[in-house]
Amino acid sequence: MKRVLFVAYGSGHIRMVLPVARALREQGRAQVQVLGLTTAAPLVREAGLPLLQIKDFVMPGDEAALARGHALAAQMDNSAIDPQESAAYLGLCYQELEQDVGAAQAAQRYARDARQAFLPQRLMRRVLERVRPDLLVATNSPRAERGAIMAAGALGIPSLCMVDLFALDEVKWIGVRGYAERVCVLNESVRAFLIAAGRQPQEIVVTGNPAFDALSDPGHVQAGRRLRHERGWDDRRVLLWPTQVEPAFHPFDGRPGDPSLPGRALASVVDWVLARPDAVLCVRPRAGEAPPALPAHPRIVVTGQEIALPALLHAVDLVVTLNSTVGLEGRLTGTRLVQVLGSVFDQAAPYARYGIADEAAAVADIASALDRWSGEPRVAVPQAGQATGRVLDVLYGLL
């Protein structure tokens, strides 16, 4: 039986990989292993999948690297991470960086970029030579996943790269011809972007992101309909504002932001809703966050975490956001989407340019954008909830 190795770190990347790995295992057409990096490991265990970690690949002679790794881990707030795994990952990656650029340059790069300085190709080659998979599946992350795909190419192992969103930064390497045999992307706009960068059309496949498949579960659809009916929203235009904050400065490049932007945008949306008797606004604070100050009005509703987000998205007609992924998730369930411009993160979430938002508008233009789109019917999302199957089709084509 063929062997498939998945490589992913935590957050949204492992959630993109797990549905594919589970389905592949259930279909019994390949042996599955998952190299779960950092915070991915608990989620792999929870999914009941065979877990590999970097600490499983420690060899005699790695003692100095592990000691360095323990020292680096002690400088971090990583209490939730397995200390042995942290020491192995940090120490072996740092050792490779030092071998590549020298001790002084490695220290300088790590002080500036921390783990972003790593690109562990030799470590990933060690993993691949031990596991000997017939296919590697990794994500668009720039460190170990990138190193794994590069190492697989050097070893003649075919690979598939799964891209979660827009590949705006990752195009620097995913756009290079020969980087993975196939690249699975969110939509046609991302595909066109990578082809324009130099990839061959047959190498880039629109599959969607399997992490979002659950949004289209029929149970969530029915829950949304019930919620809408129970709240008396059947004949209303229902808007959703997911709360978010805007930093004073971009965390990476220092560009100035406008912390007042979310409040000003929300105030404009509130004014629009209050002026229209058939409109309702749901404001959804993030987990653990207090709701913003809002008028006491029956058509201004705080919808907290007690309402599952997928059900809420199936209950509303339109999402208004700066750049929250809730906007993308809403569109994938069929909502209309208006993006508010002016955020320091505009370039990182080009929803309108990538065919996800109906309109991108400045704060002054929010009202007119809502006039245009709040009355439009929900969007029919083709093949919603089927990204996992489409990725599997690509995967089987490489085995």
Sequence and secondary structure as in RCSB ss.txt:
>XXXX:A:sequence
MKRVLFVAYGSGHIRMVLPVARALREQGRAQVQVLGLTTAAPLVREAGLPLLQIKDFVMPGDEAALARGHALAAQ
MDNSAIDPQESAAYLGLCYQELEQDVGAAQAAQRYARDARQAFLPQRLMRRVLERVRPDLLVATNSPRAERGAIM
AAGALGIPSLCMVDLFALDEVKWIGVRGYAERVCVLNESVRAFLIAAGRQPQEIVVTGNPAFDALSDPGHVQAGR
RLRHERGWDDRRVLLWPTQVEPAFHPFDGRPGDPSLPGRALASVVDWVLARPDAVLCVRPRAGEAPPALPAHPRI
VVTGQEIALPALLHAVDLVVTLNSTVGLEGRLTGTRLVQVLGSVFDQAAPYARYGIADEAAAVADIASALDRWSG
EPRVAVPQAGQATGRVLDVLYGLL
>XXXX:A:secstr
  EEEEEE TTHHHHHHHHHHHHHHHHTSSEEEEEE TTHHHHHHHTT  EE GGGG  TT HHHHHHHHHHHHT
S  TTS HHHHHHHHHHHHHHHHHHH HHHHHHHHHHHGGGG   HHHHHHHHHHH  SEEEEES TTHHHHHHH
HHHHHT  EEEE  S  TTTHHHHTSTTSSSEEEESSHHHHHHHHHTT  GGGEEE   GGGGGGG HHHHHHHH
HHHHHTT TTSEEEEEE     SB TTT  B  TTHHHHHHHHHHHHHHT TTEEEEEE  TT         TTE
EE  TTS HHHHHHH SEEEESS HHHHHHHHHT EEEEE   TTGGG  TTTTT  SEEE GGGHHHHHHHHTT
S     TTTT HHHHHHHHHHHH 
